């Protein structure tokens, strides 16, 4: 049986209705469960793709205009000059072999995202078996393998999120905090949707943007009408 706080969170609005992005984000603060901490707001987006086929894999990154409400610790693996550029741009750690060895020998993971320059990827690849299971392996598709380390660091610090479609065709990613204003959440969600639309695989058939639901960490999901998005059809 649903708890008292959950029952209160679903009062006064239609859970079966599909709302516009603006209306859904305006409704969301009413659905949060906890008053003791700032819950994360997550988006769950089901795409009309089959990720078991390489040409239908949707993966990328998006800079959230309003930030994410969480500060990321960024490690940059790069040689001296690029490492200095990264530190000047706000990276928490930057260096080359010393950090690779620290990860390998000391099991050191005091960072949330790893960025590497292309010339360091052979060395980074040697600890790929350690980084991969933790989701920390740099990848050019999400902008974490790049020569422009300063730009990557600035974007990550500003609120860039990475995403990858799961087996069921679903992408799940945070878009902010419950304390954000509706306009801030709407700006972030719209940026994410725009990015996903640009990444639509040419081989994807039928409706691409199948469903979108946003919710706070423990709150009920609010459904969004996808019919207004170009190339999308509501189910």
DRENROLO-34461 format. One line per 2 residues: their letters; for each residue x, y, z of C-alpha. Coordinates in steps of 0.2 Angstrom, whole numbers, plus 5000, padded with zeros to 4 digits. Each point is the difference from the previous one (the first is absolute). Layout:
a	X,Y,Z  ...
# end
This chain:
xx	5000,5000,5000  5007,5017,4995
xx	5006,5011,5015  4992,5016,5005
xx	5012,5011,4992  4999,4991,4984
xx	4981,5001,5000  5001,5019,5003
xx	5012,5001,4985  4987,4993,4988
xx	4986,5011,5006  4992,5013,4989
xx	5007,4996,4983  4997,4987,4987
xx	5013,4986,4999  4993,4993,4984
xx	5001,5017,4991  5015,5005,4989
xx	5006,5018,5003  5010,5012,4990
xx	5018,5002,5006  4996,5017,5008
xx	4985,4993,5009  5008,4984,5006
xx	5015,5010,5007  4988,5012,5009
xx	4991,4985,5007  5015,4991,5006
xx	5004,5009,5017  4983,4994,5006
xx	5005,4982,4997  5016,4999,5011
xx	5000,4989,5015  5014,5006,5011
xx	5001,5017,5008  5016,4996,5009
xx	5012,5000,4985  5000,5006,4982
xx	4994,4986,4989  5007,4997,4983
xx	4989,5002,4985  5002,4986,4987
xx	4994,4998,4982  4995,4983,4993
xx	4999,5000,4981  4995,4985,4990
xx	5006,5001,4982  4994,4990,4985
xx	5017,4992,4998  5008,4983,5002
xx	5017,5002,5008  5005,4983,4996
xx	5004,5006,4983  5015,5012,4999
xx	4992,5012,4988  4986,5003,5012
xx	5011,5003,5016  4996,5017,5007
xx	5014,5007,5010  5006,5018,5004
xx	5000,5015,5012  4990,5015,5003
xx	5005,5016,5009  4985,5005,5012
xx	4997,5019,4998  4995,5000,5019
xx	5014,4989,5006  4996,4983,5009
xx	5001,5006,5018  5015,4989,5003
xx	5018,5004,4998  5010,4987,4991
xx	5018,4996,5004  5010,4999,4984
xx	5016,4991,4996  5009,5004,4984
xx	5014,4988,4994  5011,5011,4989
xx	5018,5005,4997  5008,5015,5009
xx	4993,5015,4989  4983,4993,4998
xx	4999,4995,5019  5004,5018,5004
xx	4986,5006,4989  4988,4988,5008
xx	5005,5006,5018  4998,5018,4994
xx	4982,4996,4994  4995,4992,5017
xx	5005,4982,4999  5002,4992,5017
xx	5015,4989,4995  5010,5000,4984
xx	5016,4990,4995  5005,4985,4991
xx	5009,4984,5005  4999,5004,5019
xx	4981,5000,5000  4999,4984,4989
xx	5012,4991,5013  4990,5007,5014
xx	4984,4993,4994  5008,4983,4996
xx	5011,4998,5015  4990,5009,5014
xx	4982,4997,4993  4998,5019,5001
xx	4983,5007,4994  4999,5017,5008
xx	4992,5007,4984  4983,4999,4990
xx	5005,5002,4982  5016,4996,4991
xx	5006,5011,4985  5015,4995,4989
xx	5009,5007,4985  5001,4988,4985
xx	5018,4998,5002  4998,4993,5017
xx	4986,4987,4996  5013,4986,4997
xx	5006,5002,5018  4982,5002,5006
xx	4995,4984,4991  5011,4990,5011
xx	4989,5003,5015  4984,4999,4989
xx	4995,4984,5010  5000,5010,5016
xx	4991,5016,4993  4988,4991,4989
xx	4989,4992,5013  4999,5016,5010
xx	4994,5010,4984  5016,5010,5001
xx	5008,4996,4983  5002,5015,4989
xx	4991,5000,4984  5000,5012,4985
xx	4981,4998,4997  4997,5009,5017
xx	5014,5012,4999  5012,4993,5013
xx	5014,4996,4987  5005,5017,4993
xx	5014,5011,4997  4990,5015,5006
xx	5001,4995,5018  4996,5018,5007
xx	4983,5000,4991  4996,4982,5006
xx	5004,5005,5018  4990,5016,4999
xx	4985,4991,4993  5001,4986,5013
xx	5001,5013,5014  4986,5009,4993
xx	4988,4985,5000  5004,4989,4985
xx	4992,4982,5001  5004,4985,4991
xx	4987,4987,4994  4999,4983,4992
xx	4984,4991,4994  4997,4984,5010
xx	4995,4983,4994  4981,5004,5000
xx	5003,5016,4990  4999,5011,5016
xx	5011,5015,5004  5001,5005,5018
xx	5009,5016,5006  4998,5013,5013
xx	4994,5017,4995  5002,5010,5016
xx	4994,5001,5018  4982,5002,5007
xx	5006,5017,5006  5002,5006,4983
xx	4986,5012,4993  4988,4993,4987
xx	5009,5011,4986  5017,4993,5005
xx	4994,4982,4999  4991,5003,4983
xx	5015,5008,4993  5010,4984,5005
xx	4988,4988,4993  4997,5009,4984
xx	5019,5000,4997  5001,4982,5003
xx	4985,4996,4988  5008,5011,4987
xx	5016,4991,5001  4992,4983,4999
xx	4990,5006,4985  5016,5004,4991
xx	5007,4983,5004  4986,4991,4993
xx	5007,4985,4990  4996,5000,4981
xx	4995,4981,5002  4987,5004,5014
xx	4983,4996,4994  4983,5006,5006
xx	4998,5011,5015  5017,5005,5007
xx	4995,5010,5016  4989,4987,5007
xx	4997,5006,5018  5007,5012,5012
xx	4998,5000,5019  5007,5011,5013
xx	5001,4997,5019  5009,5005,5016
xx	5010,4986,5008  4985,4992,5010
xx	4986,5009,4992  4987,4994,4987
xx	5004,5002,4981  4992,5015,4990
xx	4997,4995,4982  5004,5012,4986
xx	4991,5002,4983  5012,4995,4987
xx	4989,5005,4985  5007,5017,4999
xx	5018,4995,4996  5005,4999,4982
xx	5001,4982,4994  4991,4993,5015
xx	4983,4993,5003  4991,4997,5016
x	4995,4983,5004
# end
